[in-house]
Amino acid sequence: MAEVQSLSKNQNSPNFTKEAILNDFRVALMSRQASLVGRKEVFMGKAKFGIFGDGKELAQIAMARAFQLGDFRSGYYRDQTFMFAINELTVQQYFAQLYAHTNVDAEPASAGRLMNGHFATRSLNEDGSWKDLTKMYNSAADISPTAAQMPKLLGLAYASKLFRENKGLKTLSKFSVNGNEVAWGTIGNASTSEGIFFESINAAGVLQVPMVISIWDDGYGISVPQEFHTTKGSISEALAGFERTDSQKGFEIIKVKGWDYEGLMHAFFQAGKIARDEHVPVLIHVEEMTQPQGHSTSGSHERYKSPERLKWEKDWDCISKFREYILSSEVATAETLDKIEAEVKAEVKRQKEAAWSEFSKEIKSELTEAIALIKEAAQNSTRKVLLTQMADELARTINPIRKDVISTVRKALLTLRFDQGSSKNALKSWYEAQGAKNFDRYNSHLYSQSEWNVLNIEEIKPIFDEKSHLVDGREVLQNFFDYTLENNPAFFAFGEDVGKIGDVNQAFAGLQAKHGELRVGDTGIREATIVGQGIGTALRGLRPIAEIQYLDYLLYGLQMLSDDLACLQYRTKGGQKAPLIIRTRGHRLEGVWHSGSPMGMILSSLRGMVVCVPRDMTQAAGMYATLLKADEPAIVVECLNGYRLKENLPSNLGEYTVPIGKPEILREGKDITLVTYGSMCRIALDAAAELFELGIDVEVVDVQTLLPFDVHGIIGESIKKTNRVIFADEDVPGGASAFMLQQVIEGQDVFRYLDSEPLTIAAQAHRPAYSSDGDYFSKPSLEDIVEKVYKVMHEVDPKTYPAF
């Protein structure tokens, strides 16, 4: 383990002046008082839940002092003191989040969408454009799942490596100053047991990126003591093999006590200097921390900690030890420290009350309006007594929330259903206006609301001329990626086998040799951190494609995609974006693995991402071109059996775009609409040709993207013409085919146009069996489609289409 260096006199040294020490003491007290008061607010019923950073104050102050403009934090819900210390969180904003205030000015991290302790800075201007991140203290938006902040941390640090080593990025001055930025991560000791922590540690050691991981070690994981979590009872001892030596690259590992003010300052400044100057990852194991209020407001730590442990935590509380340090060093007298404490308590109380006032007055105003409108409507209603009672009960609500108001109004409107008159209409109009406001408060920004929303990207048609010779599908992609690497310096791609061999299907063949390892790179087998590497670099203004080799491998990175990437714009209400593109492949191939099509899983877990399902590589290239102009994350599922199929190479490759959310009619017909995507398009077209010989004219529609889905209602218009529809795909029954049916039947008002029952065609519920026979009996075949379509037409006209 490294010994902490003695204090040096340069910009990388801590400041131990009287003013700096007392300011740190004030910040520590302010954070502790906010934790104590926050817990009381929850127990008083003014907030739903509370989780706090008490006991971690000194280490977070030390981290904040070493943190520099342009740096990024990827931490977790204990880090309030750090955010206070870098002046990116006020006490009033802290309580606004506790109360779930939906005003983004009052609660800039998430606009009330996240429980307290989840921090973020706003990387974007109101129009969705990037701010200058080099002139800010940056915090990536927090997520709750344990250790899930680590893969993103890797990506934030990897971006600095790219900015330093890739000379083509020098023009992107809003995002980096020569890669000098450090990515600082925090994690609790128990969460280091998660696999993604170890995966992130390993990847950082391999990549050698400027990343400092701080482990807040208070000896427990909720109620479970350290010996149940970690080999040797110490994460730094367990990770000793990762420590760098004179001859081997690795981590710098530093151990320090959580109550040692000077030791913490030296440790964090040393870590920052190593990471910033040398681009070497550093692990700081902060031991002997405490957690004075237990894990959260959900329970008491007295239930599982011994009296001896509780006494130790009180005696070694970091703020108590800090006070002892100040007094013993004669920095200030006890009277001075008492005065600071009194001032801090008063200030926390003032800002807490200001936060509550701002939060509650908005709701109380809506409550007053609703009561008046209900009472006015009651005057001429036959249900006057009941309506008046509703209004009076609402008026008596203690600490009302918006749900109380809207729920009562909805009940009132139901009660007024037989009444007429302007008073009822006034209440209805007020409710509808509140609906629009509440959509903005609670439901907006699932997708981008900027000018770079993917639906705003102009369609440019591919051009086919005398230069459009037939090539393998993979060559279409290869040419597209080559063009993009030449013309977009922010674009790069990485993943397993992507670099040297050009991916397992050769779409990047030769491109690493041409453009370099920083632009087309190999990674280890580590899907969660491939995703995290992509998220972090996209958060810093780059345009990565992160490849997940096969669709079923997506499961390894699904948590990062779902809990972090897909909901990023939503949970920051447009404050951050990470336009990462996930490239993968799936659908048809023999065998239980690599051949599944779990699109239902993707659709359910990745709302907030664009999901593209191109039928061929020409379409895929156009989709990539569209996505690289947009600011939303996406996943593109290429057809695994399409790389060797011949396609015409467009002469404007790299320039043409495919519209997102717009199905394409591949074959016009009048009898029945067949809706599908991906590899099934070829099968559907072949089936339609065979059915035409049987006298059945099938209209084949390729949805192209599942999210967003048919925003123009093209499928609905087709159904209005044919009056029949079948949705077909390779997912399990009730998967994406059921999703498509729901989207069209409920969203496009077509039920009244249907003359036959809408149907789905899906794969078997199990994974595909091996070999071509296994594929045939596991996934929809041409004959399956022909027979199902024929059966529909037999029911319509059994004479023309007799049973067989």
Secondary structure, 3 states (H helix, E strand, C coil): CECCCCCCCCCCCCCCCHHHHHHHHHHHHHHHHHHHHHHHHHHCCCCCCCCCCCCCHHHHHHHHHHCCCCCEEECCCCCHHHHHHCCCCCHHHHHHHHHCCCCCCCCCCCCCCCCCCCCCCCCECCCCCECCHHHCCEECCCCCCCCCHHHHHHHHHHHHHHHHHCHHHCCCCCCCCCCCCCEEEEEECHHHHCHHHHHHHHHHHHHCCCEEEEEECCCEECCEEHHHCCHHHCHHHHCHHHECCCCCCCEEEEEEECCCHHHHHHHHHHHHHHHHHHCCCEEEEEECCCCCCCCCCCCCHHHCCCHHHHHHHHHCCHHHHHHHHHHHCCCCCHHHHHHHHHHHHHHHHHHHHHHHHHHHHHHHHHHHHHHHHHHHHHCCCCCHHHHHHHHHHHHCCCCCCHHHHHHHHHHHHHHCCCCCCHHHHHHHHHHHHHHHHHHHHHCCCCCCCCCCCHHHCCCECCCCCCCCCEEEHHHHHHHHHHHHHHHCCCEEEEECCCCCCCCCCCCCCCHHHHHCCCCEEECCCCHHHHHHHHHHHHHCCCEEEEECCCHHHHHHHHHHHHHHHCCHHHHCCCCCCCCCEEEEEECCCCCCCCCCCCHHHHHHHCCCCEEECCCCHHHHHHHHHHHCCCCCCEEEEEECCCCCCEEECCCCCCCCECCCCCCEEEECCCCEEEEECCCHHHHHHHHHHHHHHCCCCEEEEECCEEECCCCCCHHHHHHHHHCCEEEECCCCCCCHHHHHHHHHHHHCCCHHHCCCCCEEECCCCCCCCCHHHHHHHHCCCHHHHHHHHHHHHHHHCCCCCCCC
